[in-house]
Amino acid sequence: MKALLIEVDFKTGKRAGGINPRDPKLQCYGWQDTESELGKEIRIVEDDRDLSQYKGVSGVTILDGEKAINEAIAANIPIKYAVKDRELLLAHLKEKGVSLDIFAGKTLDMAAKELFAQGLAGIVERKPEQVK
């Protein structure tokens, strides 16, 4: 199994090495870091193409084998947090006496990581899947 770790400008959609995100044999499966200034994504190579064209290309790393791919996922793809049950979360915030003012300027999804760390109900943690 092989994959490519690719630097991405998510504002423009441009990927290092001129990699085409619509290539049906380069599948991402949700492994993206869209929150960093310079985004990254991991794409599994689903055919036997020659990857030597990417050796030494700035912003592209060839990942060889499940272990290397899983290490790259762990190192580059952030855990995501989201509000799963808004009503439950708001009830728990009220019960704990947490003022919503501390989240001024943020959406609930933006504040989800902080809320999860406080142990509040209604928040889910989504860790990136590993390859098998």
N, C-alpha and C positions, 0 to 999 in steps of 0.2 A: 504494500500500500504506500502511495506517495501523495503528497499534498504540497501546496504552495502557500506560504505566508506572504501576504501582499500588503503593501502600504497603499492606502486609498484616501483620496480627497473626496469625502462624502458630499461636499458642496457642489462639486462639478461631476462626480462619478468617475473621475479619471483614476486609473489604477497603474501602479508602477509596472514597467515592462510592457505597457500597452495591452495588458491582459483584458480580454473581452468578458464582461460579467454575464453575457448571454450565451457563452459557450456551454452547450449542454453536457459536455464531458468534464467540466470544472464546476463541481457542485459545492456550495457554501454551507448548507444545513444550519444557517443561523449563527455561525461563528464570526461575529463582527464586533469590533469595538468602535462604535459610532460616537462615543462621548469624548474621546481624546482629540486633541487638536489635529494630530496626524493619525487618522483611523487605520485600522488593520482588519484584515479578514483572512480566514483560512479556507482554501478550496481544495477538496479532494480531487485528485486526477483519476478519472474513471475510464481511462483508456491507456494504451501503451505508448503514448507519444514520447518523443525525445525531449527531455527537459533541459538538455545541455545549453539550449539557447538562453536560459535564465541564469546560468552560472555567472556570478560576478555582476549581475544587473542590480543596480541600486534599488532598494526597496522590495526585492523579491528574495525569499529564502526557500530553498528546496528542502522539504521535510521527507525523510526516508524512513518508513516504518511506523507502526502504531505507537511505539514509545515516543518517538520524536514528535509525532503529531499531537499526542496527548500532552506532552510537556509544553508544546507551543500553545495549545488551548489554555492550559492552566496559567501560563505566563502572560498571555496577551488578550484573552477574552474575559471581560469582567462579569461578575455575578450581577444579575439584574433583580430589581425589587419592584413590586407593583401592588397596587391596592386591588385586592380580590373582592372584598366586601366592604363597600364604602359605609353602609349603615352600621355594621358591626364596629368598624374602626372609629367612627364618630361617637358611638355609644361608649366605647372603651376610653376614648380621649376625655369625654365628659365625666365618666366614672372616676378616672385618675386625676381629674382637675387640670388637665393640660390645656393651656390656652392656645387657640389656633393662631394667635398673633405671632408666635415664634416661627411660623411658616409663611409669613407675609412675603409675597412676591414669588412663591413657589406653588406649583400644582401639587396635589396629593401624591401623584406618581413621582414627582421630583423629590418629595420629602420621604418617600417610602423607605429608603435605606435607613434614615435616621429613626423613623418610626419602628422599623423592624428591630433595630438595635435596642430600642427601649422595651421590646417585648410586647408591643401592642397587637391586638387581634385584628384580623382582616388584611394583613400584609403577607404576601408570598415572596419567597426567595427562589429564583430560578438560576441554578448553576448550569453552565454549559455542558452539554453531553460530551462524553468521551467516545472515541472510536473503539470498536471491538474487533 
